[in-house]
Amino acid sequence: MTDKRTDAGLRRLWVNAGLPALGTLLALALWWLVTIVFSIEPFWLPAPPDVVNAFQRLSGHLVEQAGVTLMETVVGFAIGAIGGAAVAVLFAASRTIERMTMPLIAAVNAVPKAALAPLLIVWIGLNTQAKVVMVVLLCFFPVLVSTMAGLTSVPNDLRELAHSLSSSWWQTFLKVRLTWALPQVFVGLKVASSLAIIGAVIGELTNPDRGLGSVVVSSSQSADTPLAFAALTLLAIMGAGLFYLVAALERILVPWARAISS
């Protein structure tokens, strides 16, 4: 029995950690091989060692700017996720409000966010708040739609069961509708976690005073492509980290979802 548990634990470790690490190493090896085979200059496509050297050269500056971008991302993601979920609950409670408001929200979401960035600077100013708002705009809609999909897809059998047990509206909502919707909510959160990084960078590219987006702008102006790739690598790591943090939270809060879908 112990051997079987050990084998199962090693198998899970390989699937959850070994395979992603192997895929990353293969991608890096392919990237390095392409730069060698085609003799690509670092100005066009730096090799992984060039990116590492750029990070070592300005590690303190990059870490500082990464902290700025991470703060903008986390604050905007939290506000957008809470706001999207709250509006979804309101829409689920009142179809009239949903029909009145949803077309307007969909229309605003269809506007390219890069086009809104200059307007946010005019309205809010050259500050961190404008970048946080950009993150909120990108995170709000996916969470809203996914939460709405979960709340409105509850089977009638479960609703009738709650009604037969004389459950109040709030009891039915919390114990039946919200519980059923949680897997869909986390789908929206995982999508929004990736969009949050994009929103922060859009804001920083428009107002390149601080953050990793400003590092990309300044390195492009100075033709320091390895430094730009170092900043992009940190952005990729932050995005992946936020995504898997949400996925880990899903496993803790919704452990039964995986068992049902498998």
C-alpha positions as CSV (number, residue, x, y, z in Angstrom):
1,M,0.0,0.0,0.0
2,T,2.8,2.4,0.9
3,D,4.6,1.7,-2.4
4,K,1.5,2.4,-4.3
5,R,1.0,5.7,-2.5
6,T,4.6,6.6,-3.2
7,D,4.3,5.8,-6.9
8,A,1.1,7.8,-7.1
9,G,2.8,10.8,-5.4
10,L,5.8,10.6,-7.7
11,R,3.5,10.4,-10.7
12,R,1.6,13.5,-9.6
13,L,4.9,15.3,-9.0
14,W,6.1,14.4,-12.5
15,V,2.8,15.5,-14.1
16,N,2.4,18.7,-12.1
17,A,6.1,19.8,-12.0
18,G,8.3,17.6,-14.1
19,L,6.4,17.9,-17.4
20,P,6.0,21.8,-17.2
21,A,9.8,22.1,-16.4
22,L,10.7,19.7,-19.2
23,G,8.5,21.7,-21.7
24,T,10.2,25.0,-20.6
25,L,13.7,23.5,-21.0
26,L,12.8,22.2,-24.5
27,A,11.5,25.6,-25.5
28,L,14.6,27.4,-24.2
29,A,16.8,24.9,-26.0
30,L,14.9,25.4,-29.3
31,W,15.2,29.1,-28.9
32,W,18.9,28.9,-28.3
33,L,19.4,26.5,-31.2
34,V,17.5,28.8,-33.6
35,T,19.8,31.7,-32.7
36,I,22.9,29.5,-33.3
37,V,21.8,27.8,-36.5
38,F,20.6,31.0,-38.2
39,S,23.4,33.2,-36.7
40,I,20.8,35.7,-35.4
41,E,22.3,38.8,-33.9
42,P,21.2,39.7,-30.4
43,F,19.8,43.0,-31.7
44,W,17.1,40.9,-33.6
45,L,16.7,37.9,-31.3
46,P,18.9,37.5,-28.3
47,A,19.9,34.0,-27.1
48,P,19.0,32.9,-23.6
49,P,22.5,33.7,-22.3
50,D,22.2,37.3,-23.6
51,V,18.9,37.7,-21.7
52,V,20.5,36.3,-18.5
53,N,23.4,38.7,-18.9
54,A,21.0,41.6,-19.3
55,F,19.2,40.6,-16.2
56,Q,22.5,40.3,-14.2
57,R,23.5,43.7,-15.5
58,L,20.4,45.5,-14.2
59,S,18.9,43.0,-11.8
60,G,18.1,45.6,-9.1
61,H,16.4,47.9,-11.6
62,L,14.4,45.0,-13.1
63,V,13.3,43.6,-9.8
64,E,12.2,47.1,-8.7
65,Q,10.1,47.7,-11.8
66,A,8.7,44.2,-11.6
67,G,7.4,45.0,-8.1
68,V,5.6,48.1,-9.5
69,T,4.0,46.1,-12.3
70,L,3.0,43.3,-9.9
71,M,1.4,45.8,-7.5
72,E,-0.7,47.3,-10.4
73,T,-1.6,43.9,-11.6
74,V,-2.7,42.4,-8.3
75,V,-4.7,45.5,-7.2
76,G,-6.4,45.8,-10.6
77,F,-7.1,42.1,-10.8
78,A,-8.7,42.0,-7.3
79,I,-10.9,45.0,-8.0
80,G,-11.9,43.7,-11.5
81,A,-12.7,40.2,-10.1
82,I,-14.7,41.4,-7.2
83,G,-16.6,43.9,-9.3
84,G,-17.3,41.4,-12.1
85,A,-18.6,38.8,-9.6
86,A,-20.7,41.4,-7.7
87,V,-22.4,42.6,-10.9
88,A,-23.0,39.1,-12.0
89,V,-24.8,38.3,-8.8
90,L,-26.9,41.5,-9.3
91,F,-27.7,40.4,-12.9
92,A,-28.6,36.9,-11.7
93,A,-31.0,38.4,-9.1
94,S,-32.7,40.7,-11.6
95,R,-33.0,39.8,-15.2
96,T,-34.5,43.3,-15.8
97,I,-31.3,45.0,-14.7
98,E,-29.3,42.5,-16.8
99,R,-31.3,43.3,-20.0
100,M,-31.0,47.0,-19.4
101,T,-27.3,47.0,-18.6
102,M,-25.6,44.1,-20.3
103,P,-25.6,45.6,-23.9
104,L,-23.9,48.7,-22.6
105,I,-21.2,46.7,-20.7
106,A,-20.6,44.5,-23.8
107,A,-20.3,47.6,-26.0
108,V,-17.8,49.2,-23.6
109,N,-15.8,45.9,-23.5
110,A,-15.6,45.8,-27.3
111,V,-13.7,49.1,-27.4
112,P,-10.0,48.4,-27.8
113,K,-8.4,49.1,-24.4
114,A,-5.3,50.6,-26.1
115,A,-7.5,53.3,-27.4
116,L,-8.8,54.1,-24.0
117,A,-5.3,54.4,-22.4
118,P,-4.7,58.0,-23.6
119,L,-8.2,59.0,-22.4
120,L,-7.5,57.5,-18.9
121,I,-4.4,59.7,-18.7
122,V,-6.6,62.7,-19.5
123,W,-9.3,61.7,-17.0
124,I,-7.1,60.3,-14.2
125,G,-3.6,61.7,-14.9
126,L,-0.1,60.4,-15.2
127,N,-0.2,58.1,-12.2
128,T,-0.6,54.5,-11.0
129,Q,-4.3,54.8,-10.7
130,A,-4.7,55.0,-14.5
131,K,-2.8,51.8,-15.0
132,V,-4.8,50.0,-12.3
133,V,-8.0,51.1,-14.0
134,M,-6.7,49.6,-17.3
135,V,-6.2,46.3,-15.5
136,V,-9.7,46.5,-14.0
137,L,-11.2,47.1,-17.5
138,L,-9.6,44.0,-18.9
139,C,-10.4,41.7,-15.9
140,F,-14.0,42.8,-15.2
141,F,-15.8,41.3,-18.3
142,P,-14.4,37.8,-18.2
143,V,-15.3,37.3,-14.6
144,L,-18.7,38.8,-15.2
145,V,-19.5,36.5,-18.1
146,S,-18.2,33.4,-16.5
147,T,-20.0,34.0,-13.2
148,M,-23.2,34.7,-15.0
149,A,-22.8,31.5,-17.0
150,G,-22.4,29.5,-13.8
151,L,-25.2,31.2,-11.8
152,T,-27.7,30.7,-14.7
153,S,-26.8,27.1,-15.5
154,V,-28.0,25.5,-12.2
155,P,-30.2,22.5,-13.0
156,N,-33.9,22.9,-12.1
157,D,-33.7,19.7,-10.0
158,L,-31.4,21.3,-7.6
159,R,-33.5,24.4,-7.4
160,E,-36.6,22.4,-6.8
161,L,-34.8,20.4,-4.1
162,A,-33.8,23.6,-2.3
163,H,-37.4,24.8,-2.6
164,S,-38.8,21.6,-1.2
165,L,-36.5,22.0,1.9
166,S,-38.0,25.5,2.5
167,S,-34.7,27.2,1.8
168,S,-34.8,31.0,1.6
169,W,-33.6,32.9,-1.5
170,W,-30.2,33.6,0.1
171,Q,-29.8,30.0,1.3
172,T,-30.6,28.7,-2.1
173,F,-28.2,31.2,-3.7
174,L,-25.3,30.5,-1.4
175,K,-25.6,26.8,-1.0
176,V,-26.8,25.8,-4.5
177,R,-26.4,28.5,-7.1
178,L,-23.0,29.9,-6.0
179,T,-21.6,26.4,-5.2
180,W,-22.6,25.2,-8.7
181,A,-21.2,28.4,-10.3
182,L,-17.7,28.2,-8.6
183,P,-16.0,26.2,-11.4
184,Q,-17.2,28.7,-14.0
185,V,-16.1,31.6,-11.8
186,F,-12.6,30.2,-11.6
187,V,-12.6,29.8,-15.4
188,G,-13.1,33.6,-15.6
189,L,-10.6,34.3,-12.9
190,K,-7.9,32.3,-14.8
191,V,-8.6,34.2,-18.0
192,A,-8.6,37.5,-16.2
193,S,-5.3,36.7,-14.5
194,S,-3.5,36.6,-17.9
195,L,-5.3,39.7,-19.1
196,A,-4.3,41.6,-15.9
197,I,-0.6,41.5,-16.9
198,I,-1.6,42.8,-20.4
199,G,-3.6,45.6,-18.9
200,A,-0.8,46.8,-16.7
201,V,1.7,46.7,-19.6
202,I,-0.7,48.7,-21.8
203,G,-0.9,51.4,-19.2
204,E,2.9,51.4,-18.7
205,L,3.5,51.6,-22.5
206,T,1.2,54.6,-22.7
207,N,2.8,56.3,-19.6
208,P,6.3,54.8,-19.4
209,D,7.4,56.2,-16.1
210,R,7.6,53.1,-14.1
211,G,7.1,49.3,-14.4
212,L,8.4,46.6,-16.8
213,G,6.5,48.2,-19.7
214,S,8.7,51.3,-19.3
215,V,11.7,49.1,-19.3
216,V,10.6,47.7,-22.7
217,V,10.1,51.2,-24.1
218,S,13.4,52.5,-22.8
219,S,15.4,49.4,-24.0
220,S,13.7,49.7,-27.4
221,Q,14.8,53.3,-27.7
222,S,18.4,52.4,-26.8
223,A,18.4,49.3,-29.0
224,D,19.0,47.0,-26.0
225,T,16.9,44.1,-27.1
226,P,18.3,41.6,-24.5
227,L,17.1,44.0,-21.8
228,A,13.7,44.1,-23.4
229,F,13.6,40.3,-23.5
230,A,14.6,40.2,-19.8
231,A,11.6,42.4,-18.9
232,L,9.3,40.3,-21.1
233,T,10.6,37.2,-19.4
234,L,9.7,38.6,-16.0
235,L,6.3,39.5,-17.3
236,A,5.8,36.0,-18.5
237,I,6.8,34.5,-15.2
238,M,4.5,36.9,-13.3
239,G,1.6,36.0,-15.6
240,A,2.2,32.3,-15.2
241,G,2.6,32.6,-11.4
242,L,-0.7,34.5,-11.1
243,F,-2.5,31.9,-13.3
244,Y,-1.3,29.0,-11.2
245,L,-2.0,30.8,-8.0
246,V,-5.6,31.0,-9.1
247,A,-5.6,27.4,-10.2
248,A,-4.2,26.3,-6.8
249,L,-6.9,28.4,-5.0
250,E,-9.5,26.6,-7.2
251,R,-8.2,23.2,-6.1
252,I,-8.5,24.2,-2.5
253,L,-12.0,25.8,-2.7
254,V,-13.5,23.6,-5.4
255,P,-11.9,20.1,-4.9
256,W,-15.0,18.3,-6.2
257,A,-15.0,20.0,-9.6
258,R,-12.1,18.0,-11.0
259,A,-13.7,14.8,-9.8
260,I,-16.9,15.6,-11.6
261,S,-15.3,16.6,-14.9
262,S,-12.9,13.6,-15.0
